[in-house]
Amino acid sequence: MTDPMTDRHETPLERADRNFLELLQELRVIQTGVQILFAFLLTLAFTQRFTGLDAVQRGTYVTTLLLACAAAILFTAPAALHRALFRRGVKRLLVDVSSRLAGAGLVLLALALTGAVLLVVDVVLGRAAGVAVAACVLAFCAAVWALLPFGLRRKAAARRSRAAGPPRERPPDPG
């Protein structure tokens, strides 16, 4: 069985280019949702009902707004890095750093989504319901964005291990 990591016949630079393009495509998908969330949060402060929020709700709002802002910054950072490092021969580094920034952005996005749901459900149904639903949102994000990929990686590794067959014994050391 061939290894999917090596049967593409790409050079390291071609692989880095492909990886960066794939990352940018992922970020395009995510960025739309972040922009919508951020726009929603920005408009809330200018509604009549906003003045009726208590201190906890206002704190939740500001924290969530800042989390969404930070997520947007992390998701756009790869494009800014690419622009700053264009033609410097550091594509592999750019891919690695951009991937880490995207991962951190996903963590902040999960927290921002959780905070937005907490705020809305708190206002509509009360604090206890808001906390319960927000906890479910955070758990769902963790399950789909972290636990599912982890499980799939383990399953793929087990398949590769089975396909490779039993480990070969090393010949005895002559010395």
Secondary structure, DSSP 4 states (H G I P E B T S, - for coil): ---TTTTT---HHHHHHHHHHHHHHHHHHHHHHHHHHHHHHHHHTTSGGGGG--HHHHHHHHHHHHHHHHHHHHHHHHHHHHHHHTTSS-HHHHHHHHHHHHHHHHHHHHHHHHHHHHHHHHHHH-HHHHHHHHHHHHHHHHIIIIIHHHHHHHHHHHHHHHHH-SPPPPPPP--
